[in-house]
């Protein structure tokens, strides 16, 4: 079936690493109504038409939604007519939501068909029994979003107005809504894990159920044609597994310099050889290893020149106005000399990762964990709950097979005094760490970015340091080579928020944040409406000098495996980006690029070490 998606906002296929041919994009104009007191269910909003309209997939706070509401909304309602194509009759019908913030309930034809909690991850509901093919039926969605309750909300402000590093809120649907037909027994999302040492892909193919006599067929190809194929029985294991060993002359590693991707085709065949279900995917053969304080990619030390990317847009807020906007953000980072990004306090939509895979852009997968701070004392203030673990597992499941993801970090700046009692933060952080390691043993895991490290087994250690004087900044991090890294400390007690450092790979995962807005030159720093770190620079020349000084302190450190500069763009009042909020240039980008692209000390030392060959022990 061919469906014209060109007139819809965000018309592109939302799940590029698990693609079926037939699908229906449900973005566009929906009915909409704000339910400030969350009494809509009692007032009959499931059954009646709604008072206004909205452009999905943009949140009602975003200008592109056509609503632009900035006040708190405890609940919002959506409604549209849904007609399942007649040619899909007899198949299971799956309704997908890319993301709905924060608690969603879905009704089809008056019947509740699903619920989901968590504003950053997608969910799917089976609507087969409620939506007969060819019959128009109402689709209704309610999204609840408590304004101040502890929940994962990322950078969304809990005050009316945005301030400092908190921004406009996002309520309700903010990613693509779509539908597809699948057979009664169908392929579920495969996990493709690169095995560089074996020159292979280890593949797990979950199924919705087993089919007697069935087989799963996997075919790998590249630009020259088919590379290899493999077959495994699909009636013995709920998730059939196989290892696909590539011919030696067709092995090509994925790296930032050569982001090579293989095409991967999956088929489920019945006992007679008939294709029951098929999907298209892709994969990159990329390995990550930790040796001492080094993180290696495909055996080579690659200094991680990362930039903080928060994924906000003036008109779309957390939703990119177009697919091209996702590409542009990656290209801006590359042009400035970065080879990757921390995807900060937001789970980015999957198409961003698709473009990072294509362009060779390294990313750390993170979670928007801010929002669990109760401010009820320095030792018990963080109150994350089980929903954090649930939603993080959904992130891992969706993003496991993307080669651009080179590390996981479930939490960020979870400041809390390290006291004598085990707290909710300790429990949930450990649960998220163990869940990550259980799901994926192929990538390093950082328990939390900066502040309160609580997991002794964490593969990585880090800190955040917004010292603006390059000499003082360098001195902060000099003791790392003696096993005494700079750590974040309590403002009240001066004590470290973290457990002790064990010699893991270390990086400064937030620094810089140099405050500069050319429109504010000559105005007192306290009189501006913008915000940034430390003392604002007075000229572009001073910016470049400070940037190069801070970057050099980390590039020249022999035990620093990378850094993350704050940040790619300005975001609302936060004026410390390398580009404006509208992605316009603020600086001549060439000096910024040049300051970063010289070899880092850890890279140079590793090349010398590797040239000498492995050490051998003996008399």
C-alpha positions as CSV (number, residue, x, y, z in Angstrom):
1,X,0.0,0.0,0.0
2,X,1.3,3.4,-0.9
3,X,0.4,6.3,1.4
4,X,1.2,9.9,0.6
5,X,3.0,11.4,3.7
6,X,4.2,14.6,2.0
7,X,1.6,16.9,3.4
8,X,2.0,15.7,7.0
9,X,4.4,17.3,9.6
10,X,7.3,15.0,10.2
11,X,6.3,12.6,7.4
12,X,9.5,10.4,7.5
13,X,9.5,6.8,8.8
14,X,10.1,7.1,12.5
15,X,11.9,3.8,13.1
16,X,14.6,3.5,10.5
17,X,16.4,0.5,12.0
18,X,13.3,-1.7,12.0
19,X,11.3,-0.9,8.8
20,X,8.3,-2.5,7.4
21,X,6.9,-1.5,4.0
22,X,3.3,-0.8,5.0
23,X,2.5,1.9,7.5
24,X,0.3,4.9,8.1
25,X,1.5,8.2,9.5
26,X,-1.1,9.7,11.9
27,X,0.5,13.1,12.3
28,X,-1.5,16.2,11.3
29,X,-4.5,18.0,12.6
30,X,-6.2,16.4,15.7
31,X,-8.9,17.7,18.0
32,X,-7.5,19.0,21.2
33,X,-8.6,20.2,24.7
34,X,-6.8,21.3,27.8
35,X,-8.1,19.6,31.0
36,X,-6.6,21.7,33.8
37,X,-8.2,20.0,36.7
38,X,-7.9,16.5,35.2
39,X,-11.7,15.8,35.3
40,X,-12.1,15.1,31.6
41,X,-12.9,11.4,32.1
42,X,-15.8,12.3,34.4
43,X,-17.0,15.0,32.0
44,X,-17.2,12.7,29.1
45,X,-14.2,13.7,27.0
46,X,-13.8,10.1,25.8
47,X,-17.1,10.3,24.0
48,X,-17.5,13.9,22.7
49,X,-15.8,16.2,20.3
50,X,-13.0,18.3,21.7
51,X,-13.1,22.1,21.9
52,X,-10.0,23.0,19.8
53,X,-7.3,21.6,17.5
54,X,-3.6,20.9,17.5
55,X,-0.9,19.9,15.0
56,X,0.6,16.6,16.0
57,X,3.4,15.7,16.8
58,X,4.2,19.1,18.3
59,X,3.4,19.7,22.0
60,X,0.8,22.3,22.9
61,X,3.5,24.5,24.4
62,X,5.3,24.7,21.0
63,X,4.4,27.3,18.4
64,X,4.3,24.7,15.7
65,X,1.4,23.0,17.4
66,X,-0.8,26.0,16.7
67,X,-1.7,26.2,20.4
68,X,1.2,27.8,22.2
69,X,-0.1,27.4,25.7
70,X,2.6,28.2,28.3
71,X,0.7,27.6,31.6
72,X,0.6,24.3,33.5
73,X,-1.7,21.7,32.1
74,X,-2.4,18.7,34.4
75,X,-4.1,16.8,31.5
76,X,-4.7,17.3,27.8
77,X,-6.9,15.3,25.4
78,X,-6.5,14.4,21.8
79,X,-9.1,13.0,19.4
80,X,-9.2,12.0,15.7
81,X,-11.0,9.6,13.4
82,X,-9.0,6.5,12.6
83,X,-9.8,4.3,9.5
84,X,-7.8,1.1,9.1
85,X,-7.2,0.4,5.4
86,X,-9.4,-2.4,4.2
87,X,-6.4,-4.3,2.7
88,X,-5.1,-4.7,6.2
89,X,-8.1,-6.8,7.3
90,X,-7.2,-10.0,9.0
91,X,-3.9,-8.8,10.4
92,X,-2.9,-7.5,13.8
93,X,-3.0,-3.7,14.0
94,X,-0.3,-1.9,16.0
95,X,-0.6,1.7,17.0
96,X,2.7,3.4,17.9
97,X,3.4,6.5,19.8
98,X,7.0,7.9,19.6
99,X,6.6,9.8,22.9
100,X,3.8,11.1,25.1
101,X,4.6,13.2,28.2
102,X,3.9,11.9,30.8
103,X,1.1,9.4,31.6
104,X,-0.9,8.3,28.6
105,X,-4.2,6.4,28.2
106,X,-5.5,5.4,24.8
107,X,-9.0,4.6,23.8
108,X,-10.2,3.3,20.4
109,X,-13.9,3.2,19.6
110,X,-14.6,3.9,23.3
111,X,-12.5,1.0,24.5
112,X,-9.4,1.5,26.6
113,X,-6.6,-0.2,24.6
114,X,-3.4,0.8,26.5
115,X,-1.6,2.9,29.1
116,X,2.0,4.1,29.4
117,X,4.0,6.1,31.9
118,X,7.1,8.0,30.9
119,X,7.5,11.0,28.7
120,X,10.7,10.1,26.8
121,X,10.0,6.6,25.4
122,X,7.6,5.2,22.9
123,X,5.0,2.6,23.3
124,X,2.7,0.4,21.2
125,X,-0.8,-0.8,21.6
126,X,-2.6,-3.6,19.7
127,X,-5.9,-2.1,18.5
128,X,-7.1,-5.0,16.3
129,X,-10.2,-5.9,18.2
130,X,-11.3,-2.2,18.6
131,X,-10.7,-1.0,15.0
132,X,-12.3,-3.1,12.3
133,X,-10.8,-2.5,8.8
134,X,-12.6,0.1,6.7
135,X,-14.7,1.4,9.5
136,X,-14.1,5.0,10.9
137,X,-13.6,4.9,14.7
138,X,-12.6,7.5,17.2
139,X,-9.0,7.5,18.6
140,X,-8.7,9.3,21.9
141,X,-5.6,10.0,23.9
142,X,-5.3,11.6,27.4
143,X,-1.9,12.7,28.7
144,X,-1.5,13.6,32.3
145,X,1.5,15.7,33.4
146,X,1.6,16.7,37.1
147,X,3.5,20.0,37.3
148,X,5.7,19.4,40.3
149,X,5.4,15.7,41.3
150,X,8.7,13.8,41.2
151,X,9.0,12.3,37.8
152,X,11.6,12.2,35.0
153,X,11.1,15.5,33.2
154,X,14.5,16.5,32.0
155,X,15.0,20.3,31.6
156,X,11.3,21.2,31.9
157,X,10.7,24.0,34.4
158,X,8.6,23.3,37.4
159,X,8.1,27.1,37.8
160,X,5.8,29.1,35.5
161,X,8.7,30.8,33.7
162,X,11.9,29.2,32.4
163,X,15.1,30.3,34.2
164,X,18.8,29.4,34.3
165,X,19.1,25.9,32.9
166,X,15.4,25.0,32.9
167,X,13.2,25.5,29.8
168,X,9.7,25.5,28.5
169,X,7.6,22.4,29.4
170,X,6.4,19.7,27.0
171,X,3.0,18.1,27.6
172,X,1.3,15.4,25.7
173,X,2.2,14.0,22.3
174,X,5.6,15.2,21.0
175,X,6.8,12.5,18.6
176,X,5.2,10.8,15.6
177,X,2.0,8.7,15.9
178,X,1.7,5.9,13.4
179,X,0.2,2.5,12.6
180,X,1.2,-0.7,10.9
181,X,-0.2,-4.1,10.2
182,X,1.6,-7.3,11.3
183,X,0.9,-11.0,11.1
184,X,-0.4,-13.0,14.0
185,X,3.1,-14.3,14.6
186,X,5.5,-11.4,13.9
187,X,9.1,-10.4,14.2
188,X,9.9,-8.1,17.1
189,X,12.8,-5.7,17.2
190,X,16.1,-7.6,16.8
191,X,19.2,-6.9,18.9
192,X,22.2,-6.6,16.7
193,X,25.5,-6.7,18.7
194,X,28.8,-6.2,16.8
195,X,31.5,-8.8,17.6
196,X,34.6,-7.2,16.1
197,X,37.0,-9.8,17.4
198,X,35.1,-12.5,15.5
199,X,34.3,-10.3,12.5
200,X,30.6,-11.0,13.1
201,X,27.2,-9.8,14.2
202,X,25.6,-11.6,17.1
203,X,21.8,-11.4,16.4
204,X,18.9,-12.0,18.6
205,X,15.4,-12.0,16.9
206,X,12.5,-11.9,19.4
207,X,9.2,-13.2,18.1
208,X,5.7,-12.4,19.3
209,X,5.2,-16.2,19.5
210,X,6.7,-19.4,18.1
211,X,5.4,-20.9,14.9
212,X,5.9,-24.7,14.5
213,X,8.3,-25.5,11.7
214,X,9.2,-21.8,11.1
215,X,12.6,-20.4,10.5
216,X,14.2,-16.9,10.7
217,X,16.4,-15.9,7.8
218,X,18.9,-13.0,8.1
219,X,20.7,-11.6,5.1
220,X,23.5,-9.0,5.3
221,X,24.5,-6.9,2.4
222,X,26.6,-3.9,1.4
223,X,27.0,-1.7,-1.6
224,X,28.6,-4.5,-3.6
225,X,25.6,-6.9,-2.9
226,X,24.9,-9.7,-0.6
227,X,27.6,-10.5,2.0
228,X,26.2,-13.5,3.7
229,X,23.0,-15.0,5.1
230,X,22.0,-17.2,8.0
231,X,19.0,-19.3,9.0
232,X,17.9,-20.5,12.4
233,X,14.9,-22.5,13.6
234,X,12.1,-20.3,15.0
235,X,10.2,-22.9,17.0
236,X,12.7,-23.9,19.6
237,X,13.6,-20.6,21.3
238,X,11.3,-17.6,22.0
239,X,14.1,-15.4,20.7
240,X,16.1,-17.2,18.1
241,X,19.8,-16.3,18.0
242,X,22.6,-16.7,15.4
243,X,26.1,-15.4,14.8
244,X,26.8,-14.0,11.3
245,X,30.5,-14.3,10.6
246,X,31.5,-12.0,7.7
247,X,33.9,-13.1,5.0
248,X,37.3,-11.6,5.8
249,X,37.4,-9.6,2.5
250,X,34.0,-8.0,3.3
251,X,34.8,-6.9,6.9
252,X,34.6,-3.1,7.1
253,X,34.5,-1.5,10.5
254,X,32.2,1.4,11.5
255,X,34.2,4.4,12.8
256,X,33.9,8.2,12.8
257,X,36.3,8.3,9.8
258,X,34.4,5.6,7.9
259,X,30.8,5.2,9.2
260,X,30.1,2.1,7.1
261,X,26.7,0.4,7.5
262,X,25.6,-3.0,6.4
263,X,22.0,-3.6,5.2
264,X,20.3,-6.3,7.2
265,X,17.1,-8.0,6.0
266,X,15.1,-10.3,8.4
267,X,12.4,-12.8,7.3
268,X,10.2,-15.1,9.3
269,X,9.1,-18.1,7.1
270,X,6.6,-20.7,7.9
271,X,7.1,-24.5,7.6
272,X,6.4,-24.4,3.9
273,X,8.9,-21.6,3.2
274,X,6.3,-18.8,2.8
275,X,7.4,-15.4,4.1
276,X,5.2,-14.5,7.1
277,X,6.9,-11.3,8.1
278,X,9.9,-9.3,6.9
279,X,11.7,-6.2,8.1
280,X,14.7,-4.1,6.9
281,X,17.4,-2.9,9.2
282,X,21.1,-2.0,9.2
283,X,24.1,-2.5,11.4
284,X,27.6,-1.2,12.0
285,X,30.6,-3.4,13.0
286,X,32.1,-1.4,15.8
287,X,33.9,-2.5,19.0
288,X,34.4,-0.7,22.3
289,X,37.1,-1.7,24.9
290,X,38.5,-0.3,28.1
291,X,42.2,-0.6,28.7
292,X,43.4,1.1,31.9
293,X,42.2,4.7,31.6
294,X,41.7,4.4,27.8
295,X,38.5,3.8,25.9
296,X,39.2,2.3,22.5
297,X,37.1,2.1,19.4
298,X,38.0,-0.8,17.2
299,X,41.2,-1.1,19.1
300,X,42.3,2.5,18.7
301,X,42.2,5.3,21.3
302,X,39.9,7.9,20.0
303,X,39.7,11.1,22.1
304,X,36.1,11.9,22.6
305,X,35.6,15.5,21.6
306,X,32.0,15.7,22.6
307,X,29.5,18.6,22.7
308,X,26.5,18.9,24.9
309,X,23.3,18.8,22.8
310,X,20.0,19.4,24.4
311,X,17.8,19.0,21.4
312,X,15.6,22.0,21.8
313,X,14.2,24.2,19.0
314,X,12.6,27.6,19.2
315,X,9.4,26.6,17.4
316,X,9.2,22.9,18.2
317,X,10.7,22.7,21.8
318,X,11.8,19.1,22.2
319,X,10.4,18.2,18.7
320,X,12.6,18.9,15.7
321,X,10.6,20.9,13.2
322,X,11.9,18.6,10.4
323,X,14.2,15.7,9.8
324,X,16.6,18.1,8.2
325,X,17.0,19.9,11.6
326,X,18.3,16.7,13.1
327,X,20.9,16.4,10.4
328,X,21.9,20.0,10.7
329,X,22.6,19.7,14.4
330,X,25.0,16.9,13.8
331,X,26.7,18.7,10.9
332,X,27.1,21.8,13.1
333,X,28.9,19.7,15.7
334,X,31.2,18.1,13.1
335,X,32.0,21.5,11.5
336,X,33.1,22.8,14.9
337,X,35.5,19.9,15.4
338,X,33.5,17.7,17.6
339,X,33.3,14.0,16.9
340,X,30.2,13.3,19.0
341,X,27.7,14.5,21.6
342,X,26.2,13.9,25.0
343,X,22.5,13.8,24.3
344,X,21.6,15.7,27.4
345,X,18.5,15.4,29.7
346,X,16.3,14.1,26.9
347,X,15.9,10.8,25.0
348,X,16.4,11.9,21.4
349,X,14.1,10.6,18.8
350,X,15.4,7.6,16.9
351,X,15.9,9.3,13.6
352,X,18.7,11.4,15.3
353,X,20.5,8.2,16.0
354,X,20.0,7.0,12.5
355,X,21.7,10.2,11.2
356,X,24.5,9.8,13.7
357,X,25.0,6.3,12.5
358,X,25.2,7.5,8.9
359,X,27.5,10.4,9.7
360,X,29.9,8.7,12.1
361,X,28.9,10.8,15.1
362,X,29.7,9.3,18.5
363,X,26.9,9.7,21.1
364,X,26.3,8.8,24.7
365,X,22.8,7.6,25.3
366,X,21.3,9.3,28.3
367,X,18.0,9.8,30.1
368,X,16.1,12.9,31.2
369,X,16.3,12.0,34.9
370,X,15.9,15.6,36.3
371,X,12.7,16.0,38.2
372,X,13.0,13.7,41.1
373,X,14.5,16.3,43.5
374,X,12.2,16.9,46.4
375,X,14.5,19.6,48.0
376,X,13.8,17.9,51.4
377,X,17.3,17.9,52.8
378,X,20.8,17.3,51.5
379,X,20.9,13.6,52.2
380,X,17.4,12.4,51.0
381,X,16.4,15.0,48.4
382,X,16.5,12.7,45.3
383,X,13.4,10.5,45.1
384,X,13.5,8.6,41.8
385,X,11.1,5.7,41.6
386,X,10.5,2.4,39.7
387,X,9.3,4.3,36.7
388,X,12.9,5.5,36.1
389,X,14.0,1.9,35.7
390,X,11.1,0.9,33.5
391,X,11.5,3.9,31.1
392,X,15.3,3.4,30.9
393,X,14.9,-0.2,29.9
394,X,12.7,1.0,27.1
395,X,15.5,3.3,26.0
396,X,18.0,0.4,26.0
397,X,15.6,-1.8,24.0
398,X,15.0,0.8,21.3
399,X,18.6,1.9,20.9
400,X,20.7,-1.2,21.5
401,X,21.7,-1.8,17.8
402,X,22.8,1.8,16.9
403,X,26.6,1.8,16.3
404,X,26.9,5.5,17.1
405,X,25.9,4.9,20.7
406,X,29.2,4.2,22.4
407,X,28.2,4.5,26.1
408,X,25.2,4.6,28.4
409,X,24.6,7.1,31.2
410,X,21.2,6.7,32.9
411,X,21.5,9.7,35.3
412,X,22.9,13.2,35.5
413,X,23.9,15.6,38.3
414,X,22.1,13.6,40.9
415,X,23.5,15.7,43.8
416,X,23.0,14.2,47.2
417,X,25.2,14.0,50.3
418,X,26.9,10.6,50.8
419,X,25.7,9.7,54.2
420,X,25.3,6.7,56.5
421,X,22.0,5.4,55.0
422,X,21.1,3.8,51.7
423,X,18.6,6.1,50.0
424,X,16.1,5.9,47.1
425,X,18.8,7.4,44.9
426,X,21.2,4.6,45.8
427,X,18.6,2.0,45.1
428,X,17.4,3.3,41.8
429,X,20.8,4.3,40.5
430,X,22.0,0.7,41.2
431,X,18.9,-0.7,39.6
432,X,19.4,1.3,36.5
433,X,23.1,0.4,36.3
434,X,22.4,-3.3,36.8
435,X,19.6,-3.2,34.2
436,X,22.0,-1.6,31.7
437,X,24.7,-4.1,32.2
438,X,22.2,-7.0,32.1
439,X,20.8,-5.7,28.8
440,X,24.1,-4.7,27.1
441,X,27.6,-5.9,27.9
442,X,29.1,-4.4,24.8
443,X,29.3,-0.8,26.0
444,X,30.7,1.0,29.0
445,X,28.2,2.4,31.5
446,X,28.6,5.6,33.6
447,X,26.3,5.5,36.6
448,X,25.7,9.2,36.6
449,X,27.2,12.2,34.8
450,X,28.9,14.3,37.5
451,X,28.1,14.8,41.1
452,X,26.9,11.8,43.1
453,X,28.7,8.6,41.8
454,X,27.4,5.6,43.9
455,X,28.3,2.5,41.8
456,X,31.7,1.0,42.5
457,X,31.5,-1.1,39.3
458,X,30.9,1.8,37.1
459,X,33.1,1.5,33.9
460,X,33.7,5.3,33.8
461,X,34.2,8.1,36.2
462,X,33.7,11.8,35.5
463,X,33.0,15.3,36.9
464,X,31.6,18.6,35.8
465,X,33.8,21.6,36.1
466,X,32.7,25.1,35.0
467,X,35.9,26.9,36.2
468,X,36.4,29.7,33.6
469,X,40.1,30.4,34.2
470,X,42.1,28.0,32.0
471,X,45.1,27.9,34.4
472,X,42.9,27.1,37.4
473,X,41.0,24.6,35.3
474,X,44.1,22.8,34.4
475,X,45.3,22.7,38.0
476,X,41.9,21.2,39.0
477,X,42.6,18.2,36.9
478,X,46.3,17.7,37.2
479,X,46.0,15.3,40.2
480,X,44.1,12.8,38.1
481,X,47.4,11.2,37.1
482,X,48.0,10.6,40.8
483,X,44.7,8.9,41.2
484,X,43.0,11.9,42.8
485,X,40.6,13.4,40.2
486,X,38.6,16.5,40.5
487,X,35.2,15.6,42.0
488,X,32.0,17.6,42.6
489,X,31.4,18.5,46.2
490,X,28.6,19.6,48.4
491,X,28.1,23.4,48.6
492,X,27.3,23.1,52.3
493,X,29.7,20.6,53.7
494,X,32.5,20.7,51.1
495,X,32.5,16.9,51.1
496,X,32.5,14.8,48.0
497,X,29.1,13.6,46.9
498,X,30.6,10.4,45.5
499,X,32.2,7.1,46.5
500,X,36.0,6.8,45.9
501,X,37.6,6.8,42.5
502,X,39.0,3.3,41.4
503,X,41.2,4.3,38.4
504,X,38.5,4.0,35.7
505,X,38.7,6.0,32.4
506,X,38.0,9.6,33.3
507,X,36.6,12.6,31.5
508,X,35.2,16.0,32.2
509,X,31.7,15.5,30.9
510,X,30.6,19.1,31.3
511,X,32.9,22.2,31.1
512,X,33.1,25.5,29.4
513,X,29.6,27.0,29.1
514,X,31.3,30.3,28.1
515,X,28.6,33.0,28.3
516,X,28.4,35.2,25.2
517,X,25.6,37.1,23.6
518,X,26.8,39.8,21.2
519,X,23.6,41.7,21.6
520,X,24.4,42.3,25.2
521,X,27.9,43.8,24.8
522,X,28.3,46.8,27.0
523,X,25.4,45.9,29.3
524,X,26.1,44.9,32.9
525,X,26.1,41.1,33.4
526,X,23.4,41.4,36.1
527,X,21.1,43.5,33.9
528,X,20.8,41.0,31.0
529,X,18.0,38.6,30.5
530,X,20.4,35.8,29.6
531,X,22.2,33.2,31.8
532,X,25.6,31.4,31.6
533,X,28.4,30.1,33.7
534,X,30.9,32.3,35.5
535,X,32.0,35.7,34.3
536,X,30.8,36.6,30.8
537,X,33.6,37.2,28.2
538,X,33.8,40.8,26.9
539,X,34.7,40.1,23.3
540,X,34.9,37.4,20.7
541,X,38.7,37.4,21.0
542,X,38.4,36.7,24.7
543,X,36.0,33.8,24.0
544,X,38.4,32.1,21.6
545,X,41.3,32.5,24.0
546,X,39.3,31.0,26.9
547,X,37.9,28.2,24.7
548,X,41.3,27.2,23.5
549,X,42.8,27.4,27.0
550,X,40.1,25.2,28.5
551,X,40.2,22.6,25.7
552,X,44.0,22.5,25.7
553,X,44.0,21.7,29.4
554,X,42.1,18.5,28.7
555,X,43.7,17.6,25.3
556,X,47.1,17.8,26.9
557,X,46.2,15.6,29.9
558,X,47.7,12.1,29.5
559,X,45.0,10.4,31.4
560,X,41.9,12.2,30.0
561,X,40.0,10.1,27.5
562,X,37.6,12.9,26.4
563,X,35.5,15.8,27.3
564,X,32.1,17.3,26.7
565,X,31.9,21.1,26.0
566,X,28.7,23.0,27.1
567,X,27.1,23.5,24.6
568,X,26.2,23.3,20.9
569,X,23.5,26.0,20.8
570,X,21.9,28.6,23.0
571,X,18.7,27.4,24.6
572,X,16.2,30.1,25.4
573,X,17.8,32.3,28.2
574,X,20.9,30.1,28.4
575,X,23.4,32.0,26.2
576,X,26.4,29.7,26.2
577,X,26.2,27.9,22.9
578,X,28.6,27.9,20.0
579,X,25.6,28.7,17.8
580,X,22.4,30.7,18.4
581,X,19.2,29.0,19.4
582,X,18.1,29.4,15.8
583,X,21.4,27.7,14.8
584,X,22.9,30.9,13.4
585,X,26.7,31.3,13.8
586,X,27.9,33.3,16.8
587,X,31.6,32.9,16.1
588,X,34.1,32.2,13.3
589,X,34.0,28.4,13.7
590,X,37.4,27.7,12.3
591,X,39.4,28.7,15.4
592,X,37.1,26.5,17.5
593,X,37.6,23.6,15.1
594,X,41.4,24.1,15.0
595,X,41.7,24.2,18.8
596,X,40.1,20.8,19.0
597,X,41.6,18.8,16.1
598,X,45.2,18.6,17.2
599,X,46.1,15.2,18.6
600,X,45.3,14.6,22.3
601,X,48.0,13.4,24.7
602,X,46.1,10.1,25.4
603,X,46.0,9.4,21.6
604,X,49.6,10.2,21.0
605,X,50.8,8.1,24.0
606,X,48.6,5.2,22.9
607,X,50.1,5.2,19.4
608,X,53.6,5.1,20.8
609,X,52.6,2.3,23.2
610,X,50.9,0.3,20.4
611,X,54.0,0.8,18.1
612,X,56.2,-0.8,20.8
613,X,53.8,-3.8,20.8
614,X,52.3,-5.7,23.8
615,X,54.4,-5.9,26.9
616,X,55.6,-9.4,27.9
617,X,56.3,-10.4,31.5
618,X,59.4,-12.4,32.3
619,X,62.8,-12.3,34.0
